[in-house]
């Protein structure tokens, strides 16, 4: 393997980012090797410190913080480099952000065990440095209730007493700390209906943690998931498995923001006599914030608060921590696919012992438009520019709103710079796809590829959010990837479609192949009527003109129309005049009747379909399910099959089109005639 060299920007904790220095090192070096290089370069700072005693963090520092002192404990986006033997190429892929730094933290001096008398204490009692939980229980005047036979037992306390005990554990939190804003915001929201609340704002100018703004746009998904979690997490000890959930999905869609929403809502809807204990385990390390209702907030290491994690009443919220605890507390873990499968993290036990995995969906354009209109900071991004970025990179607010906002807030006219910054991640990922083996790693979601492949392939949840399938981030991405693939890559895709009949990427690979051969055209396929079994054929003209659509366009004879939005609710392709093509690899594909009826109305208005004619809904399927493929059911607005289909849907004829993958994999036509790829 070629040993590439890395140039890493390093910074001593507490110094301004403008004081950063560089370390050049082979990518095959380990974290420990990096510590040795740092010590050798900064002998004045670390000459008396053993290299293995240094703590290294990988952290993101915004451009606007270059002249401010950087305190690692105050950073949200950071990851501790714990394993000294991890090789650097695993931690720093070629697509690493320019704002990624190595923060060097000196070892913490050991505390002195001495007792001090506080003459100013209003209680006139001796106060001392507390080293044990029993010391802290005594300071809170709870010994009689919480200590039995010399052992502490917090289960004997109610939540109000536990909140009072928290005041003696960890550190105070300053009002300027963004996590303090969760308490003040919860207090301000106490008289509001959260089911109707689409925007949460801090009562002061303090920014919310993770969100990085004064306002939080509330997705309907947040409301639904909050209700589902609080309903599913019973107090019975027999249901431990269902007191934990991993919230995952495409990176950058707001999974961590959900934890902020969850905390605010939980605190706001609680009673002062029964305050919830909420432990918010921060991203990238062992530090956490702990709430005792809206009146108590403490900060410290997760180990400081471990006794509370053993209580079934405690809420434990984990924001991509590398070492989440599997404990008795009601646990909500937010983690991207990269975090779940990273070698840096210990999620094997999570995978085994947490049966509930909730996949959150990427954003649709309408959500992004409402968010941009509601959040003051995002209004630096115009509606037209946001839609342009959405068509390029898909429904991820981190790239469609947050990153362009950062650039346009500084220079309102720098649209070219904002677009370049957003698109560079996609461009790098597409460049990797030119290697067929890399491409297959993307499709198979190999752990080492997740950071890059997430820019191309988004995870869309099933209706119950317990599973997912992959879709291209956007039609633009699908187009660029398809153009970059050569015969060897198409052959690998076809072989994988034949051998892997149950992978999450199977449908997106099949759709990519179908779109490719339909665009090439000059082919003919067998089609059967799903009502009476009559067999006919469908011809695709050579090199049909391609038109992309957001709204249903005017009828254009001979053109192949492709939705701009991947994961379109109704079709994958339109072929004039009345052929509606839906590509699938599944035997069962229930269709949402109201949505499909609205789509049919649009086709009629644009003269694609005569009101008296049948629309032809053609399911494009692989040959192994073609013979057994049956007419699909329409679902009403409640998600149930219609007892009797509406008149509009009765005029739709369903058919199936066969794509034969086996001959195509050997270079022959997948249909009656036409090229393999």
N, C-alpha and C positions, 0 to 999 in steps of 0.2 A: 504494500500500500504506500502511495506517495505521502510523505510526512509533511503536510502543509504547516506553515507558520502562522501563528495568531499574534495580532497586536492588541493587547488588552489595556483599557484605560483604568487606572487604579487610583484610589483615593483613600486617605487616612480618615477614619471616622472623626467627625467634628470639624473637618476643614471644608472650605468652599470647593465646589466642583472645578472652578478655574485653576485650582492647585493640583489637578490630577497629573499623574505621570504615566508613562507607558512601559509595559513589559512585553518584550517580544519572546515568544516561546514556541517550540514545536507543539503541534496539536496533540501529539502522542504523549506528552508529559502529563503527570498526574496533578491533582490538587495540592498534594504535599510538595511536589517539585515547584509549583507556583509560589507556595509560601517561602521556600528557600530562596527563590529569585527575588521576591519582594524584600526579604530581610537583607539580602546582599546589596540591593540597590538603595535601601533606606536605613543604613546602619545607624544614623543619628537618632532615628525614631525607634528602631527595634533592636539595636545592638545587644541590649541586655535581656532580650526576650527570646526564648527558644522558638524556632519556626513553627513547631507543632502546637504551640500555645496560641498562635494567632487564629482568629476566627474570620473567615472570608464569606462575604455575601455577594451574590450577583443581584444588582439592583438597577431599576430604571430611574433616571433623573431627568426631569423635563428641562428643556432649554432655558426656561425662565427662572431656573433655580441655580444657574451657573455661578452666581456671586453670593449665594447664601450658604451658611454653614450647613452641611449635610449630616444629620443625625440618623443613623441607621434604624433606630427604634421608632423614628417618626415616619419612616417610609412605608407605604402600603405595598408597593410592587417590588418585592425582594425575595430571594431564596438563599438559604444558608447552604454553603458547599460543605456538607458534613463528612462525606466519605473521602478520606485522604487519598484513596487509590482510584477514584474515578478519573478516567482520562478526559482531557479538556475538550477533545473533539465531540464528546457526547454532551457537553454542557454549552458549547458555543458553535452552533451550526453556521453555515455560510450566510444565512439570512438574518443573523443577529442584528438588532437595532443599534444605530450609532449612539443612542442614549443609554446603552447598557454599560454599567461600570462595575468594577470590583471594589467593594468597600472593605477596608481592613480594620478590624476591631481588636484592640489590645485585650489581654486577659483581665478579668475583673479581680481586684484584690480580695482576698478572703476576709469576711467580716470578723470583727473582734467580739468575743463573747464577754461583754461586761454589762453590769447593771447600773442604771443611772436613776437618780431620784429627781423627779420633776417638781420643783418647788412651786411652780405656777399652776399645778393641777387644781382645778376647782373642787375635785373630789377629795383632795388632801391625801390621796392614796399613793403609795409607791408605784411608779410606772417604770417598766424596764424593757430592754430589747427582747422581744418575744421570739423564741426559737421553736417552740412546739405548738401544736394545735391546742393543747390543753392550756398553755399560757394565754393564748388569744381568747379561748372560751372564758377563762377566768377574768380577763380584762373586760369582756362583754357582760359580766355578771350572769353567766349562763351555766356555771359549773354544776349546780345542783340538778339541773335538768339534762345536760348534755354529756356528763361524765358518769359512767356507771362502772363500779369495780375498778377504778383507775384507768378506764379506757374511754375515749371520746366516742360519741354516737350522735351524729347530726340528724339521724332519722327521727329522733325524739323531739326535735324542734319544729315549729311551724315556719312557714316562709318568712313571716315578719321577723321572727327571731333570727333566722338565718341571715336576713338582710342586715340586721344590726351587728351580727358577728363579722360580716364582710368588712365593716369599717376598720377592723383590726388586722386585716390581711392585705398583702400587696401594698401598692402605693396610691396616694391621692392622684386624681386626674385634674389637670388644670382646665379652666373654662375655655382656654384657647384650643384645647385638643378637639379635633373634629369628632371623636367618639362621644364627647360630652353633648354634641348637638342631637344625638339620638334621644337622649333623655328629655332635653328641652322641647324637641319637636313632638315627642310623644305627649308631653303635657299639653302642648298647644292643640293637639288633635283629639283630645279626650271626648269632646262633645260632637265629633263628626262621625258620619256613617262611612265606614271604610269600603263598603260594597259600592258606594256611589263616588268614592274619591278617586279621581284620575291623576291628581297632581298633589304631591306633598312638598311643602316648603318649610325651611327652617324659620323660626320666629325672629332670628337676628341675621346678620350677614355671614354667620359661620357656615362653612361648607360641610356637606355631609361626607363621611369617610367612604372610600371606594368610589362613590358617585363623582366626587370632586367638584360638585356644584351645590348651589343653595336649593335647587329644586330636584325632585325625583319624579319622573314620569312613571305612572303605575300601569304596567301591562295588565291586560285581563288575565294573562297566564299567572301573574303574581297572586291575584285575588283567588283564582281557582286552586292554585297549589297550596296557598295558606289554608283555605277551607279544608282541602283534602288531608293535609298533614294533621291539623288540629282535630279532625274527625277520626283519622285512622290511628292516632297514637293514644291507645287506651292506657289506663293506669294499672291494668292487670299485669303481674310479673310473668304470666304465662305467654305473653305476646311480645317478648323482647325483640324478636326479629322485625316486627312491624312498628317498633319505636325508633327505627333508624331509616334514613333515606339518603341516597346519593343523587344530587341534582346535577346532571351533566348535559352535554350537548356541544354544539359548535362554539369555538372560542370567540369571545367578544360580544356575546348576545345578552349579557346582563345577569348571569347566574349569581355572581357575587353580590350584585345590587339587590337581588331577591332577599339575601340575608339581612341587608340593611332594612328593607321594607318589612320583613318578618319581625325584626327586633322592634321597630317603631310601633307596629300594629299590636304586637304582644304586650308591650309596655303600656300603650295608650288604652287598651281595653281591659287592663287589670284593675283590681281593687287595692286600695291602700292597705287594707287589712290582710290581703293575701298577695303580696307582690311577687311576681315570678323571678326566679333566679336564672339569668341568661348569661352564659359564658360564650363570648365571641372570640374564637381562636383565629388570630390574624394570619394573613397570607405569608407563607415563606419562612416561618420560624416557630418558636415556642411561646411567644408572647400572646397575651389575651387581655381583653377587657371584660369585666364582670359587673352585671347590673343586678341590683336588688330592688326591683321595681323602678320607679322614676326618681327616687330620692337618693339612691346609693350607686356609686360607680367607682370601681377600683381597677388597677392595672398591675400586671406582674407576669411571672412565668406560669405556664399551665400547671406545673407541679405545685405551685403555691395554693392552688384551688382544687387540687385533686379530691379532697374529701367531698366537695360538692358534686363532683362528677359521679360519685357512687350513689347519688340520690335519684330516684325515678322521677321526681318532680322537677328536676333541673332541666333547663333547655341548653343544649350544647351545639353551637353553630360553628362550623368549620369552613374557613375560606381558604381552600387549597393548601392547608398545612401539609408539610411533607410527612408528618407523623401524627395523624389523627388518632385519638384514643377510642378504643371500643369499650364503652363503659355502660353503666346502668342508665345514665341520663338519656333523655329524649334527644336524638342526634340528627342534625341536618347538615350534610356535607356537600359543599359546592366544589366541583372539580371538573376541569376540562378533560377531554380524552388524553391530552398530553400528560396531564398530572396523574390520571388514573393508571397509565401504563409506563410512566417514566421510571428509569432505573434509579433515579435519585430518591424516589419515594417508596414507602412501604405500604402499598395498597393491596397486597395479596390477601391479607386477612379481611380487608373490607370487601373484596370481591367474593370471598367465601361466606362471610357471615352477615352481609347486608343484602337481603333478597329483593328489596325495593329499590329499583333504579328508575328515576324519573328523567326522561329526555325532554329538555326544553327546546321549543322550536326557534329557528331564526325568525327575524322580523319580516313582516310583509310591508309593502310600500305605504299602505294607509297608516300603519302604526308609526312608521318613521316620520310621516308628514305631521301627524298629531303631536309627536314628541318634539319635533323641530319647532312647531308653532307654540308649544307650551313652555319649553325651557328657554329662558332668556339667553343663556350662553350660546345655544345652538342657532340662534337667529342670525349669527354672523354667516351662516351657510345658507345661501338662497335655496328656495324650493327647487328651482331648475337645476342648480348644480348638484344638489342632493340626489335628484332623480338620475342625473348623468352618472354619478358615482354608484348608485344602486344598480344601474344597468351593467356597470363594469364588474363590481365585486360582490353584489348580492346583499342580503338583508342583515348586515352586521353593523350595529350603530358605532362600534369602535372605529370603523373605517369610513362609514358614510357620514357620521356626524362629529365624533370626538376629535379625530386627527385633523380633518380639514378645519374644524373650529379653531384648533390651536394655531394653525398657520394664518387663517384669515383674520383672527382677532388681532394679530400682530401687523398684518398687511392685507387690508380688505380687498385688494386688487390682485393678489397673488394666487389666482385660480390654477395657473399652470403648475406652480410649486406644490399646491395642495394636492392636485391630481397626481403629480409625480410621486409624492410621498405616499399616498394611499395605494397607488397601483404597483409600487416597486415590489411589494411582497408577492403579489399575484404574478408579476413578470418573472421573478426568480423561480417561483414554483413551476410555471409553464416551461421555463428553460430546462428544469430537471426532467420533465415529462418526456423530453426528446430521447431520453435513454429508456428503452422499453422495459428494462428490469426495474428502474425507478418507478415507472408508471404503474407496474403491477404491485409494487410496494404500497403506492398510494391507494390503489383499489382495495388491497387486502388490509389496509390500515395497520401496517407494521409499526410498532411503537416508535422506532427511530425516525419514521417519516411523518409523524402526526403534526409536528410543528409546521411543516411546509405544506402538507396535503390539505390541512384545514383551510388554507386560502383558496383551494380549488373545489373541494368536496364538502358540502354541508350536510349535517345530520338532521333529517326530518323525522319527527316522532310518529309512531302509530297513534290511532285514535285514543288509546288508553295511556299513551306516553310511556309505556313499559318497554318499548322496543323502538328501533329506528331503521330507516333506510337512507342510503346516500343519494344526493342529487348534486349536480354541478352548482357551484355558487351562483352562476348566472349563465344566460345563453351565450353571452360574449365569451366567458371562460370555456364553455363547451365547444364553441366554434374554434377558438384559438388552440385548444388541446387537439381537437379533431384534425385541424390543418397541420399540426406538428407530427402526427402519427404516420409512420410508413408501413409498408407491407408486413415487416417483421412484427411490429407492434399489434397490427390487426390480427395477425395469426395467433399471437399470445392471448389476445382478448377472446378470440373464438375458442381456443383450447380451454381457457379458464371457464368460459360459459358452459362448456360441455362437462367438465370434470367437477366444477363446484356449483352444485344446484341449490345451495342454501345460504349463500353469503350475503352480507348487507350491501355489497357493491354489485351484486348480480344484475339488478334491474338497471342501475345507471350505466353499466357496461353494455347491456343489451340495447338500451335506448340510444347510446352513443353510436353503436354499430348500425342500428336501423336508420337513424338520421343520416348517417354517412352514405349508406347505399341508396337511400331515397334521394339524397341530394345529387348523387352521381347519376341516378336514373338509368333509363334504357333497360328496364327489368320488368318482369311479369311474375305475379304471385298467385297461388291458389287461395281462393276465398270461399267460405261456406256460410250459408244462412243459418243462424243459431236457432231459428224457429222450426224450419222444415228440413234442414240439412242440404238444401240445394247448393251445388258447387259451381262457382263461376271463377273468373280471374279478374285481377286488377293490374293494369299497366301503368307504369310510371314513365313519363316521357324522358328522353335523354337530356341531362343537364337542365332540369327545370329551373326557371327563374325563382329565386328565393326572396321572400319578403317577410320581415319581422314585424310582429304586431303586439301592441299593448291593448288597444281596443280593437274590436272586430273591424277590419278594413272593408272598403268597397270590393265587390267581386272582381277578381282579376284572373281571367281564363288562363290555364296552363301553368299558374304559379304554385309553388309550394310555400305555404305560410307557416311560420314557426313562432310560437309565443316568445316574447322577450323574457317572460318570467318562467324560470325553471319551476318544476313542481306545480304546473298549471292545474287548476282544479278539474278541468273537463277534458282537455285534449293535449296531445303532444305535437300534432301536425294537422294542418288543414289542406285539403287538396280540392280545388274547384271541380265541380260546383258544390256538391253536398256530401263530400267524404270527410268524416270526422274520425281521425285516427288516434287511438289511445294505446300506447305501448306498455305491455306488462309481462311479467314472468310468473304471475300468480293465477291460480285457478279461480279464486274468488276476489272480486273487485267491486264491492258495493258502491253505488253511485249516489251522490247526494242530489235528490230530486229537485228541490227548490233552486239550487245553484245551477244545475244543468238546464232547467226550464228557462231561467234567466238568460243563459248562454244561447239557447235556441232562439229566444225572442230577438237577441242581437243579430243572429244570423239571418233571420227573416227580414229584419229592418234593413239590412245591407244587401238584400236580394240574393243571398247565398242559397236560400231555400225558399221555394214557393210555398205559401201557406197550405196549399193543397197537396204538396209532395211529401214523401217520406225523407227524413234525414237518415243517412247511413252512418251508424256508429260502428267503426271497424276496430276490433281489438287485435293488435299486432302481437303475436305470441310465438315462442319457440316451438318447434315441431313436437317436442316430447309432451306438451300439454295440449296441443292442437286438437287431437281426436276427442279428448274428454272435456274440452272447454264448452261450457254451457252459457246460456243467456244470463246476464247479470241482473241483480235486483236493484231497484231504486228505493232509496230511503227517504222518509219524510223528515220534517224539521226536528222531530224528536229522536231521530236515529233509528226508527223502526221501519220495516218494510211496509210499503203501502198495501192496504187491503185491496184497493183497486187503483191502478196507475192513473194519474191525471190525463186528461185528453191530450195535452201537449206531448206527453211522453209515450202515449200509445202510438203516435205517428213516427216513432223512431224504430228503424229496423236495425237489429244487432247482427253483426257478422264477425267472423274470425279470419285473420290472414296468417298464413303459415310461413315462418322463417326457418329453413332447415339448416341448422348450424353444422352438422357433421360434414356434408359435402363442402360447405363454405370453408371449413378449417383446412381442407386439402386443395383449396384454390378453385373449387367449382361453384356454380351459382347456388345461392340459398333459396332460389325460387324455381320457376319454370325456365326462365332464362335471365341472363344478366351476369355481371362480374361478381366475384366473391368479395372483393374489397378494392 
